[in-house]
Amino acid sequence: MSAQYRLKTDRYSSHRQITNYILSHYPNGAFVLDVGCGEGNIGTLLTKQFILTGIDISRTALARSPDNYVSRIAADLNVFDWKLNKRFDIICAADVLEHLVDPETVVNKFSRLLKPNGILIVSLPNIAFISVR
């Protein structure tokens, strides 16, 4: 994700919908992987104590992410040369899959990182939305 990507704060935005779901359904201490985290938009909205890991192609953006990210990984998701040795309760890919060469392979790789009963949350842009057109 680009460091230019902005936090969506409207109550109906994808960032709010995702974080409201996480905040209302998961306890403190849940492990969250924020895929394409950029400067930490999702982490900025997660006010409970979650154990956040961010993965993004931009080292500059990762450096600007909030302190509640306990781990930051600089990696190109298209290359598949990255490895994670932990399991997550939640993996969030907010507006990132549409930027990938092979999103299906990336989703399959991430799904293997989920704990039993873990969830993968994905948001994609609405191409019918007037500002996108």
C-alpha positions in Angstrom: 0.0 0.0 0.0 1.1 3.5 -0.6 2.1 5.8 2.2 -0.5 8.2 0.6 -3.4 5.9 1.5 -5.7 7.8 3.8 -7.5 6.7 6.9 -11.3 6.4 6.3 -13.0 7.8 9.4 -16.6 7.9 8.2 -18.8 5.6 10.3 -19.8 3.6 7.1 -16.3 3.4 5.7 -14.5 0.0 5.3 -11.9 1.0 8.0 -14.7 1.7 10.5 -16.7 -1.3 9.7 -13.7 -3.6 10.0 -12.4 -2.1 13.2 -15.9 -1.9 14.8 -16.4 -5.6 14.0 -13.0 -6.5 15.6 -13.6 -4.4 18.7 -17.0 -5.9 19.3 -16.2 -9.5 18.6 -12.7 -10.1 19.9 -11.1 -9.8 23.3 -8.0 -7.9 24.4 -4.9 -9.9 23.4 -6.2 -11.2 20.1 -3.5 -11.5 17.4 -4.2 -9.4 14.4 -2.3 -9.3 11.1 -2.8 -6.1 9.1 -2.0 -6.9 5.5 -0.9 -3.8 3.5 -1.0 -1.8 6.7 0.7 1.3 5.2 0.9 3.8 8.0 -1.3 1.8 10.3 -4.9 3.0 9.5 -6.5 -0.1 10.9 -4.2 0.0 14.0 -5.1 3.6 14.6 -8.7 2.7 15.0 -8.2 -0.4 17.2 -8.3 1.1 20.7 -8.3 -2.1 22.6 -5.1 -3.9 23.4 -4.6 -6.2 20.4 -1.3 -7.8 19.4 -0.9 -6.2 16.0 1.5 -7.2 13.2 1.7 -5.1 10.1 3.0 -6.2 6.7 3.6 -3.7 3.9 5.9 -3.1 1.0 6.8 0.4 2.1 9.4 0.7 4.9 8.7 4.4 5.1 5.0 3.8 5.8 5.8 1.0 8.3 8.1 3.4 10.2 5.1 5.8 10.5 2.7 3.2 11.9 1.5 3.6 15.5 3.3 2.1 18.4 0.6 -0.4 19.0 2.1 -2.5 16.1 4.3 -4.9 18.0 5.8 -6.2 14.8 6.3 -4.7 11.3 7.3 -6.6 8.2 8.5 -5.0 5.0 7.7 -7.4 2.2 6.3 -7.5 -1.3 3.2 -9.7 -1.2 3.6 -10.5 -4.9 7.0 -12.1 -4.4 6.1 -14.6 -1.7 9.5 -14.5 -0.1 8.2 -13.6 3.3 7.5 -16.0 6.2 5.5 -15.6 9.4 5.9 -18.2 12.2 2.9 -17.3 14.2 -0.9 -17.8 13.9 -3.5 -15.0 14.0 -7.0 -14.7 15.3 -7.7 -12.1 12.6 -6.1 -11.4 9.3 -7.3 -8.1 7.8 -6.7 -7.2 4.1 -8.4 -3.8 3.8 -8.3 -2.5 0.2 -5.1 -4.3 -0.7 -5.9 -7.4 -2.7 -6.8 -5.4 -5.8 -3.2 -4.2 -6.0 -1.8 -7.7 -6.2 -0.8 -9.8 -9.2 -2.2 -13.0 -7.8 -4.6 -12.2 -4.9 -6.0 -15.8 -4.7 -2.5 -17.2 -3.9 -1.9 -14.5 -1.3 -5.3 -15.2 0.3 -4.5 -19.0 0.4 -1.1 -18.3 2.0 -2.6 -16.1 4.6 -5.5 -18.5 5.4 -2.8 -21.0 6.5 -1.7 -18.5 9.2 -5.1 -18.4 10.9 -5.7 -20.0 14.2 -8.6 -22.5 14.4 -11.7 -20.4 14.3 -9.7 -17.4 13.0 -11.1 -15.1 10.4 -9.9 -13.4 7.3 -11.5 -9.9 6.8 -11.2 -8.5 3.3 -12.5 -5.3 1.8 -12.4 -4.3 -1.8 -13.2 -1.0 -3.5 -16.7 -0.6 -4.9 -16.2 0.1 -8.6 -19.8 1.4 -8.8 -19.2 4.1 -6.2 -19.4 7.6 -7.8 -16.0 8.8 -6.6 -14.3 5.7 -8.1 -16.0 6.2 -11.4 
